[in-house]
Amino acid sequence: LMHTAALLGESMEDAHSFGWSAPERAAEHVWDDLVANVQSHIAQLNFGYRVQLREKGVTYINAYATFRDAHTVSYKLRDGIEKLTSARRFVIAVGGRPKFPEIPGAIEYGISSDDIFKWKKAPGKTLVVGASYVALECAGFLTGIGFPTTVMMRSIPLRGFDQDCAARIVTFMENSKTRFLQGTVPQKIEKREEDGKLLVSFTLDGQNKIEEYDTVMFAVGRIAVTHGLNLESAGVEFNKFTGKIDAN
């Protein structure tokens, strides 16, 4: 939906070249409306999933679970009542959450790639930190919607992907007005009290720099949400840094 919003904006810019009399950027984008509609769509999807589970005879429990042993989990319902469930096998598919770098101001002033889809305030001038496909796709639709967007990457874009394709994607994005800062990472983020602008400090080509942004979004990887599962009680080994379960 975010990409569709960006594409529609770009189409309006191109419309006059195809005979349409509408002036470029005839309409102003309302970020609040987009976010509200995106969240409504997600809620509809989630409701549909629950309906399908019920139709297939699957019991859905909306609660966080922790292991008691290899065959038992405990969980608390909204009313605070704790319950136990036992099974011969458990499938662990808890997904992941974005992580933040350990620099001053990152958690206090930055947002994650998850947050942007429900961020109620228009992001304005945005710094996207990271070079994954998540970082680039977010930077792409933010630029397309009309927000000045910069991507800050430590090394290469789209690590693990074909680098010829990655370079072409970066070139296309640059031609579409997305700005790139390559070979650097933020060192700290400070908030200017007078106007709320975020001041990002970094070093590029041996020079210390400070740039101001309205929003700093991190897309620097994800960590599996396994640390609260008490996996040790189930005899399950996992990487303490990434949260990922060791498997063959």
C-alpha positions as a Markdown table, in Angstrom:
| # | Residue | x | y | z |
|---|---|---|---|---|
| 1 | Leu | 0.0 | 0.0 | 0.0 |
| 2 | Met | 2.9 | 2.4 | 0.7 |
| 3 | His | 4.4 | 1.6 | -2.6 |
| 4 | Thr | 1.1 | 2.1 | -4.3 |
| 5 | Ala | 0.8 | 5.6 | -2.7 |
| 6 | Ala | 4.3 | 6.4 | -4.1 |
| 7 | Leu | 3.5 | 5.1 | -7.5 |
| 8 | Leu | 0.3 | 7.1 | -7.7 |
| 9 | Gly | 2.3 | 10.2 | -6.8 |
| 10 | Glu | 4.9 | 9.5 | -9.5 |
| 11 | Ser | 2.1 | 8.8 | -12.0 |
| 12 | Met | 0.6 | 12.3 | -11.4 |
| 13 | Glu | 4.0 | 13.8 | -12.2 |
| 14 | Asp | 4.1 | 11.9 | -15.5 |
| 15 | Ala | 0.5 | 12.4 | -16.4 |
| 16 | His | 1.0 | 15.6 | -18.5 |
| 17 | Ser | 3.5 | 13.7 | -20.7 |
| 18 | Phe | 0.6 | 11.3 | -21.6 |
| 19 | Gly | -1.9 | 14.1 | -22.5 |
| 20 | Trp | -3.5 | 14.7 | -19.1 |
| 21 | Ser | -4.0 | 18.4 | -18.4 |
| 22 | Ala | -3.6 | 18.0 | -14.6 |
| 23 | Pro | -0.6 | 20.0 | -13.3 |
| 24 | Glu | 2.3 | 18.2 | -11.7 |
| 25 | Arg | 1.7 | 17.3 | -8.0 |
| 26 | Ala | -1.8 | 18.6 | -8.3 |
| 27 | Ala | -2.8 | 16.9 | -5.1 |
| 28 | Glu | -1.1 | 17.1 | -1.7 |
| 29 | His | -0.4 | 13.8 | 0.1 |
| 30 | Val | -2.1 | 13.3 | 3.5 |
| 31 | Trp | 0.1 | 11.0 | 5.5 |
| 32 | Asp | -2.4 | 10.5 | 8.3 |
| 33 | Asp | -5.0 | 9.1 | 5.9 |
| 34 | Leu | -2.5 | 6.7 | 4.4 |
| 35 | Val | -1.4 | 5.3 | 7.7 |
| 36 | Ala | -5.0 | 5.0 | 8.9 |
| 37 | Asn | -6.0 | 3.0 | 5.8 |
| 38 | Val | -2.9 | 0.8 | 6.0 |
| 39 | Gln | -3.7 | -0.1 | 9.6 |
| 40 | Ser | -7.3 | -0.7 | 8.8 |
| 41 | His | -6.2 | -3.1 | 6.0 |
| 42 | Ile | -3.9 | -4.9 | 8.4 |
| 43 | Ala | -6.7 | -5.2 | 11.0 |
| 44 | Gln | -9.0 | -6.7 | 8.3 |
| 45 | Leu | -6.4 | -9.2 | 7.3 |
| 46 | Asn | -5.8 | -10.3 | 10.9 |
| 47 | Phe | -9.5 | -10.7 | 11.4 |
| 48 | Gly | -9.7 | -12.8 | 8.2 |
| 49 | Tyr | -6.9 | -15.0 | 9.4 |
| 50 | Arg | -8.7 | -15.6 | 12.7 |
| 51 | Val | -11.9 | -16.5 | 10.9 |
| 52 | Gln | -10.1 | -19.0 | 8.7 |
| 53 | Leu | -8.4 | -20.6 | 11.7 |
| 54 | Arg | -11.8 | -21.0 | 13.4 |
| 55 | Glu | -13.3 | -22.5 | 10.3 |
| 56 | Lys | -10.5 | -25.0 | 10.1 |
| 57 | Gly | -11.0 | -26.0 | 13.7 |
| 58 | Val | -7.8 | -24.4 | 15.0 |
| 59 | Thr | -7.9 | -22.9 | 18.5 |
| 60 | Tyr | -6.4 | -19.4 | 18.6 |
| 61 | Ile | -5.0 | -18.2 | 21.9 |
| 62 | Asn | -4.0 | -14.5 | 22.0 |
| 63 | Ala | -1.2 | -14.7 | 24.7 |
| 64 | Tyr | 2.5 | -14.8 | 25.2 |
| 65 | Ala | 3.7 | -18.3 | 26.1 |
| 66 | Thr | 6.8 | -19.6 | 27.9 |
| 67 | Phe | 8.1 | -23.1 | 28.2 |
| 68 | Arg | 7.9 | -25.0 | 31.5 |
| 69 | Asp | 9.5 | -28.1 | 30.0 |
| 70 | Ala | 9.9 | -29.7 | 26.6 |
| 71 | His | 6.2 | -30.6 | 26.5 |
| 72 | Thr | 4.5 | -27.8 | 28.4 |
| 73 | Val | 4.0 | -24.1 | 28.0 |
| 74 | Ser | 2.3 | -21.6 | 30.3 |
| 75 | Tyr | 0.6 | -18.4 | 29.3 |
| 76 | Lys | -1.6 | -15.6 | 30.9 |
| 77 | Leu | -4.9 | -14.5 | 29.4 |
| 78 | Arg | -6.0 | -10.8 | 29.5 |
| 79 | Asp | -7.8 | -11.4 | 32.8 |
| 80 | Gly | -4.5 | -12.5 | 34.4 |
| 81 | Ile | -5.4 | -16.2 | 34.7 |
| 82 | Glu | -2.5 | -18.4 | 34.0 |
| 83 | Lys | -3.0 | -21.6 | 32.0 |
| 84 | Leu | -0.9 | -24.6 | 30.9 |
| 85 | Thr | -0.9 | -26.4 | 27.6 |
| 86 | Ser | 0.9 | -29.7 | 26.8 |
| 87 | Ala | 1.8 | -31.2 | 23.5 |
| 88 | Arg | 4.1 | -33.8 | 22.1 |
| 89 | Arg | 5.6 | -31.3 | 19.6 |
| 90 | Phe | 5.8 | -27.5 | 19.6 |
| 91 | Val | 6.5 | -25.4 | 16.5 |
| 92 | Ile | 8.3 | -22.2 | 17.3 |
| 93 | Ala | 7.6 | -19.6 | 14.7 |
| 94 | Val | 7.7 | -16.3 | 16.7 |
| 95 | Gly | 9.1 | -14.1 | 14.0 |
| 96 | Gly | 11.5 | -11.2 | 14.6 |
| 97 | Arg | 11.6 | -7.5 | 15.6 |
| 98 | Pro | 13.9 | -4.8 | 14.3 |
| 99 | Lys | 17.0 | -4.1 | 16.3 |
| 100 | Phe | 18.6 | -0.8 | 17.1 |
| 101 | Pro | 22.3 | 0.0 | 17.1 |
| 102 | Glu | 24.0 | 0.7 | 20.4 |
| 103 | Ile | 24.6 | 4.4 | 19.9 |
| 104 | Pro | 23.5 | 7.4 | 22.0 |
| 105 | Gly | 20.0 | 8.5 | 21.0 |
| 106 | Ala | 19.1 | 5.5 | 18.8 |
| 107 | Ile | 16.3 | 4.2 | 20.9 |
| 108 | Glu | 15.2 | 7.6 | 22.3 |
| 109 | Tyr | 14.8 | 9.3 | 19.0 |
| 110 | Gly | 14.9 | 6.7 | 16.2 |
| 111 | Ile | 12.1 | 4.5 | 14.8 |
| 112 | Ser | 12.2 | 1.1 | 13.3 |
| 113 | Ser | 11.1 | -0.2 | 9.9 |
| 114 | Asp | 8.0 | -1.6 | 11.6 |
| 115 | Asp | 7.1 | 1.8 | 13.1 |
| 116 | Ile | 7.0 | 3.6 | 9.8 |
| 117 | Phe | 3.8 | 1.8 | 8.8 |
| 118 | Lys | 1.9 | 3.1 | 11.8 |
| 119 | Trp | 3.8 | 6.4 | 12.4 |
| 120 | Lys | 1.1 | 9.0 | 12.8 |
| 121 | Lys | 3.3 | 12.0 | 12.1 |
| 122 | Ala | 4.4 | 12.6 | 8.5 |
| 123 | Pro | 8.1 | 11.6 | 8.5 |
| 124 | Gly | 9.3 | 14.7 | 6.7 |
| 125 | Lys | 13.1 | 14.7 | 5.9 |
| 126 | Thr | 14.1 | 11.2 | 6.7 |
| 127 | Leu | 17.3 | 9.3 | 7.2 |
| 128 | Val | 17.1 | 5.6 | 6.6 |
| 129 | Val | 20.0 | 3.7 | 8.2 |
| 130 | Gly | 20.8 | 0.3 | 6.6 |
| 131 | Ala | 21.2 | -1.2 | 3.2 |
| 132 | Ser | 18.9 | -4.2 | 3.3 |
| 133 | Tyr | 16.0 | -4.7 | 1.0 |
| 134 | Val | 13.8 | -3.4 | 3.8 |
| 135 | Ala | 15.8 | -0.2 | 4.1 |
| 136 | Leu | 15.8 | 0.4 | 0.3 |
| 137 | Glu | 12.1 | -0.3 | -0.1 |
| 138 | Cys | 11.2 | 2.0 | 2.7 |
| 139 | Ala | 13.5 | 4.7 | 1.3 |
| 140 | Gly | 11.9 | 4.2 | -2.1 |
| 141 | Phe | 8.3 | 4.7 | -1.1 |
| 142 | Leu | 9.2 | 7.6 | 1.2 |
| 143 | Thr | 10.9 | 9.4 | -1.7 |
| 144 | Gly | 8.0 | 8.5 | -4.0 |
| 145 | Ile | 5.5 | 10.0 | -1.6 |
| 146 | Gly | 7.5 | 13.2 | -1.6 |
| 147 | Phe | 9.7 | 13.2 | 1.5 |
| 148 | Pro | 13.4 | 14.1 | 1.1 |
| 149 | Thr | 15.1 | 10.7 | 2.0 |
| 150 | Thr | 18.7 | 9.8 | 2.6 |
| 151 | Val | 20.0 | 6.2 | 2.9 |
| 152 | Met | 23.1 | 5.8 | 5.1 |
| 153 | Met | 24.9 | 2.5 | 4.6 |
| 154 | Arg | 28.0 | 1.0 | 6.3 |
| 155 | Ser | 29.4 | -0.8 | 3.3 |
| 156 | Ile | 27.5 | -2.3 | 0.2 |
| 157 | Pro | 23.8 | -2.3 | -0.6 |
| 158 | Leu | 21.8 | -5.5 | -0.5 |
| 159 | Arg | 24.5 | -7.7 | 0.9 |
| 160 | Gly | 24.0 | -11.3 | -0.3 |
| 161 | Phe | 22.2 | -10.2 | -3.5 |
| 162 | Asp | 23.7 | -10.0 | -7.0 |
| 163 | Gln | 25.8 | -6.8 | -6.8 |
| 164 | Asp | 25.3 | -5.9 | -10.4 |
| 165 | Cys | 21.6 | -5.8 | -9.8 |
| 166 | Ala | 22.1 | -4.0 | -6.4 |
| 167 | Ala | 24.2 | -1.3 | -8.1 |
| 168 | Arg | 21.5 | -0.8 | -10.8 |
| 169 | Ile | 18.9 | -0.4 | -8.0 |
| 170 | Val | 20.9 | 2.2 | -6.2 |
| 171 | Thr | 21.4 | 4.1 | -9.5 |
| 172 | Phe | 17.7 | 4.0 | -10.2 |
| 173 | Met | 16.9 | 5.3 | -6.7 |
| 174 | Glu | 19.5 | 8.1 | -7.0 |
| 175 | Asn | 17.9 | 9.1 | -10.3 |
| 176 | Ser | 14.6 | 9.1 | -8.5 |
| 177 | Lys | 16.0 | 11.6 | -6.0 |
| 178 | Thr | 16.9 | 9.2 | -3.1 |
| 179 | Arg | 20.2 | 10.4 | -1.6 |
| 180 | Phe | 22.9 | 7.8 | -0.5 |
| 181 | Leu | 25.7 | 8.2 | 2.1 |
| 182 | Gln | 28.0 | 5.1 | 1.6 |
| 183 | Gly | 30.7 | 4.0 | 3.9 |
| 184 | Thr | 29.5 | 5.5 | 7.2 |
| 185 | Val | 27.2 | 4.9 | 10.1 |
| 186 | Pro | 25.6 | 7.2 | 12.7 |
| 187 | Gln | 27.6 | 7.8 | 15.8 |
| 188 | Lys | 25.0 | 9.5 | 17.9 |
| 189 | Ile | 21.6 | 11.2 | 17.5 |
| 190 | Glu | 20.6 | 14.3 | 19.5 |
| 191 | Lys | 17.3 | 16.2 | 19.5 |
| 192 | Arg | 17.3 | 20.0 | 19.2 |
| 193 | Glu | 14.9 | 21.3 | 21.8 |
| 194 | Glu | 13.9 | 24.5 | 19.9 |
| 195 | Asp | 12.3 | 22.7 | 16.9 |
| 196 | Gly | 12.6 | 19.0 | 17.6 |
| 197 | Lys | 15.0 | 18.4 | 14.7 |
| 198 | Leu | 17.2 | 15.3 | 15.0 |
| 199 | Leu | 21.0 | 16.0 | 14.7 |
| 200 | Val | 22.8 | 12.9 | 13.4 |
| 201 | Ser | 26.6 | 12.8 | 13.8 |
| 202 | Phe | 28.8 | 10.6 | 11.5 |
| 203 | Thr | 32.2 | 10.5 | 9.9 |
| 204 | Leu | 32.5 | 10.4 | 6.1 |
| 205 | Asp | 35.7 | 10.5 | 4.1 |
| 206 | Gly | 37.6 | 11.3 | 7.3 |
| 207 | Gln | 35.5 | 14.4 | 8.1 |
| 208 | Asn | 33.1 | 14.7 | 11.1 |
| 209 | Lys | 29.7 | 15.7 | 9.9 |
| 210 | Ile | 26.3 | 16.6 | 11.5 |
| 211 | Glu | 23.1 | 16.6 | 9.5 |
| 212 | Glu | 19.5 | 17.3 | 10.6 |
| 213 | Tyr | 16.5 | 15.3 | 10.0 |
| 214 | Asp | 12.8 | 15.1 | 11.0 |
| 215 | Thr | 12.9 | 11.3 | 11.3 |
| 216 | Val | 15.6 | 8.7 | 11.6 |
| 217 | Met | 14.5 | 5.1 | 10.7 |
| 218 | Phe | 16.7 | 2.1 | 11.4 |
| 219 | Ala | 16.6 | -1.0 | 9.2 |
| 220 | Val | 19.8 | -2.7 | 10.4 |
| 221 | Gly | 18.5 | -6.3 | 10.9 |
| 222 | Arg | 16.1 | -8.1 | 13.1 |
| 223 | Ile | 16.4 | -10.3 | 16.2 |
| 224 | Ala | 14.2 | -13.3 | 16.7 |
| 225 | Val | 11.7 | -12.9 | 19.6 |
| 226 | Thr | 12.8 | -16.0 | 21.5 |
| 227 | His | 14.5 | -14.6 | 24.6 |
| 228 | Gly | 11.3 | -14.6 | 26.6 |
| 229 | Leu | 10.3 | -18.2 | 25.7 |
| 230 | Asn | 12.5 | -19.8 | 28.4 |
| 231 | Leu | 13.8 | -22.2 | 25.7 |
| 232 | Glu | 16.4 | -23.5 | 28.2 |
| 233 | Ser | 13.6 | -25.3 | 30.0 |
| 234 | Ala | 12.7 | -27.1 | 26.8 |
| 235 | Gly | 16.3 | -28.1 | 26.1 |
| 236 | Val | 16.3 | -25.9 | 22.9 |
| 237 | Glu | 19.6 | -24.2 | 22.0 |
| 238 | Phe | 19.6 | -20.8 | 20.4 |
| 239 | Asn | 22.0 | -18.0 | 19.5 |
| 240 | Lys | 22.0 | -15.5 | 22.4 |
| 241 | Phe | 22.9 | -12.6 | 20.1 |
| 242 | Thr | 20.5 | -13.1 | 17.2 |
| 243 | Gly | 17.8 | -15.1 | 19.0 |
| 244 | Lys | 17.8 | -17.7 | 16.2 |
| 245 | Ile | 17.4 | -21.4 | 17.1 |
| 246 | Asp | 20.2 | -23.7 | 16.2 |
| 247 | Ala | 18.9 | -26.2 | 13.7 |
| 248 | Asn | 20.3 | -28.5 | 11.0 |
